[in-house]
């Protein structure tokens, strides 16, 4: 892409750690970008929703920049393998990480001694996606909304249980956050994945669980489980008929799974500004938005500075939750 074309894409984007917002002088001092293939490193195997999101980003960004943008799947070790691959790459904007709440907030909260500090190792580009979870209830539990569930749990302390996809999973932490904010006692029952827990939720072996919208809707529509509320502050586009947990009885509850792009720390501010502009342009691409809609994922358009602030807030939330729940993982 020609330098003049780049100028039209660049807003005055505040980049954490930069002395000032973007200016033409920053770009003038930066080598032409992109000068080669851009790689998005994904901390998950090919075929999953995160992989599909990354490939949709790569396609849209590649078309916009008239450059080759590829996806490199590096699953394993809770995202550490992918993070290390990006950290080892030149800090020139050509290698990016598909950052998630797993790599940047939940993981560091669960493993405080981990050798990678994502807030120092990476420069935020933009948070691009958020995915609401749904609070699901076994239909035999006498509650039609969150307020009734909380009242029932308080009247029967320790009698209700919540399933999760495993110790330290997002659904585990969502459940612990709900316990804390609602002031109720719930027994945690970990499973090997959310799909393994669903039959027990439907049968009544466990009382409730948090699950992503795509995995929950078929069970809800079939009447096997009851949806009490979505975890985000606003209703989810993929299930607008389900109220939020906040409006259903627990004001202030607002949490989501999320992902976005980060570059290695030390990437030039002008390149970060260009990448942020590109990420936000991708988030307006109709073809890309259709991929998100198919996955019940909602787009996020924000500055790099906003991603940095959100990540720090999310990390603090999960650190507090992990400490309160006394979660310890090997």
N, C-alpha and C positions, 0 to 999 in steps of 0.2 A: 504494500500500500504506500502511496506517495506521502511525503511529509505534509504537504498541504492538506491532504485528506485526513491525516491524523489530527491536525489542528482543529478541524470542524467537529471531531468526536470528543475532544477533551473539555470537560467542564472545569470549574475551579474546585477541585476535589481536595479535601483535607486528608492528608495521609499521616497517620500516627508516626511521630518521630521526625517529620519533615519540619524545616524551619518556617516554611510558608506554603500556601496553596500553590497549585500548579501555575506556571507561567511559561511563555514561549522560550525564555532563556534556559529553563530546565530541559526542555526537549532539545534545544540546540546543543546542549552539552552532553546529550545522550546519543549513543550510536543508533542508527536506523533500526526501528523495531516494527514488526519482527524481521529478523535476518535469517531465520531458519524455521525448522519445525517446532511447534509449540506442543508440549506434552502435558496432559492432565493425568496425574497419578492418583489412582483410586484405591483406597484401602480395603476393597472388597473384591470378590471373584466376579467374573463376567456373568451377566444374565440377571442380576438382581436389580432392584429399583435404583440404587445409587449408581450402578454401572449405566443403566439406561439414561439417567439424568445427565451423567457426565458425557455420554455420547451425544445427547441432544445439544448440550453446550458446545461440544467440539464441532458439531456440524454447523450450527448457527454462527459461531465465532469464526470458523474457517471461511465460511461464505462471505462474511462481513469484511474480514481482513484480507481476503483473497490469499490465504496462507493455508498450509497444512497443519491441522490440529488433530492430534491423536490421543487415544486413551491407553494408559498403561496400568493394568490391574496388578496390584501388589498386596494381596490379602495376607492376613496373619499377624499374630502377636498384638492384637488389639489396636491395629493401625500403626504400630511402631515401624514395621518394615517399610510401609509407604512413606511415613514421615522421614525416616532416615534416607530414603532414596532422594527425596526432594531437598533435604538439608545438604546432601553431598553434591547437588547439582550447582552449576554456576548461578549466581544471583543476578540473572539478566532478564528474568521474566519469561524465559522459554520453557521452564519446568514449573508446573503448578501442582498444588495439592488440593484434592477435593476434601476439604476439611469438614468435619461433622461434629455434632455434640459429643460423639464418642471419642474423637481424637482430641478435642479442645476443652471439654468441660467435664463430662462424666468420667472419662478415663483418668485425667489428672486428679479428680476428686477421690477416686477409688484407689489410685496408686500414687500417693503424694511423693514417694521416693523415686519415682521413675526418672530416668536420666534426661528425658526431653521435657523442657518447659516450652509448650507451644506458643505462649505469649512472647517469648524471647526468640525462639527459633524461626518464627514465620512472620511475614508482613501481611496483614489482611488486605484482601482485594475487595471482596463483597460477599455478604451472605445472600444466597440466591433462592433458597427453598425453605419452606417450613411445612411440617406434616403434623396435623393434629392426631392425637390418640383418642379413643373412645372408652369411657368407663362402662364396662359391660357387667351385667348382673344376672345371676341365675333367676329365672322367673318365679321360683318358689319363695324367694326372699320377699317379704311384704313391704316393698318400697316402690313407688312409681316415679320418684324423683330423688335428687341428691339430698334434699332436706329430710325426707322420710328415711332415707338410708342412714344418714348420720344419727337421727333420733333412734332408729332401731339398733344401731351399733352401740350407742351409749346406754340404751336400756338392757343390752345383752353383751356386756364387755367380754371380749375374747372369744365370742361364739362365732364370729364371722371370719372368713379367711380370704386372702387374695392370692391368685396365681400370678406367676411371672414367667418370662422366657428364660430365667436362670438368675443365679446370684450375680448382682452387679449389672444386670441388663437395664435398659431404659424403662421397661415395664416394672421392674423391681423398684427403681428409684421413684417412678411416678406414684407407685403405691405407697411408698414411705412418705413422700411429700404430702399425699392426700391424708394419711394418718395424722401427720403432724399438724397440718392446717385445720383439719376437722376435729382434732382432739379425741380420736377414737382408738380403740385397741383392735387390731386385726392381725391374724396369724399369717405369716408369709409362707407360701408353698411354691418353691422353685421347680420349674420343669426344664426339659431340654428343648426349648423353643416354644413359641406361642401356639403353634399348631398342635403340639402335644398336650397343651393345657386345655384347649377348647372343648374336647369331649367331656372332660371332668367338670368344666364350668356348666355345660349344658345338662349334665346329669345331676348336678347339685353336690358333687364331691368337694368342690370349692365354691365360694360365694360370689366372687367378683374378680375382675382383672382389667388391666388396661391393654388395649390392642390398637394397631393402626387401622385406619378407616377401611382400606381395601380388604384386609383380612377379616374385618368385623361385619361388614354389611351383609354378606351372604347369610351369616348366622342370625343376624338381627331380622332380616326379611323373612327367613324361614321360621321365625318364632321360637328358635331354640334358646336364645338369650335376649336380654332386654338392654337397650342402650339408654343410659341415664344422662349422658352429657359428653361433649367434646372438651378437650383439655385447654383449648386456646381461648383468648378473651372474646373473640368473635366467632360466630358460627362458621363451620367449615363449608367451603364451596362444594366439596364432594358429598356432603350430607347435610344440607341446609335445614332439613326437618328435625335434626337432633339439636336440642338446646345446648348452650355451654354449661359446664359445671358451675361456673360463677352465677349464671342466672337461674340454675336449677336448685341452688341451695348452699353454695360455698363461695361467697363473694371473694374476689381477689385471686382465685385459682387461675393460673395462666402459664402453661408450659407446652413446649412442642419439641419434636425432633427437628433438626435443621441441618443444612449443609451449605457450603459456599466455597469460594476459591481463596487460597493463600499462596504467596510466593516465598522463596527463601528470604530470611532477614538480610538486609543490605541491598535489596533490589532497588535500582534508582527510582526516586519519587516520580519522575516523569513517566516511567514505564508502568508503575503502579497506577498512576492516574489514567493512563491509556487503558489498562486492563479493567479498571473499575468502570470506565465509560463503556467498554465493550461488554462487560457483564450486564450492565443495566440495559444496554441495547438488545442483548440476547433475551432479556426478560420481557421484552415487548414484541418478540418475534412470534407471529401467530402459529407457525408450525411447531416451535418449541413449546409454546403454551398449551398446545393440544397434547403433547407428550405428558406434560405435568398434569393436565386434567385427567388423562387416562389412568394416572397413578394416584389421583386424589391429593396431589401435592400443590401447594399454592406458591406463587412467585413472590420473591422479596426484592425490592429495589432500594438500595441504600448506598451510602458512602462507605469508604474503607474505615473511616473513623467510627461510624455507627456500628460496623461489624465488630471492631475492637471493643467498643463499650458494651455491646450485647454479650460478647464472649466472656468478658470479665464478670458481668452480672450473672450469667448462666453458671460459670465456674463457682462463684461465691454461693449461689443457691445450692448446688450439689455438694459442695464442701460442707455446708451447714447441715444438709439432709443426711449425708453419710455419717457425720459426727453424731447427730441426734439419734440415728438408728443404730449406732455402734456397728456399722458394717465393716468387716475386715475380710479381705480376700488374700489368698496366698499368692 
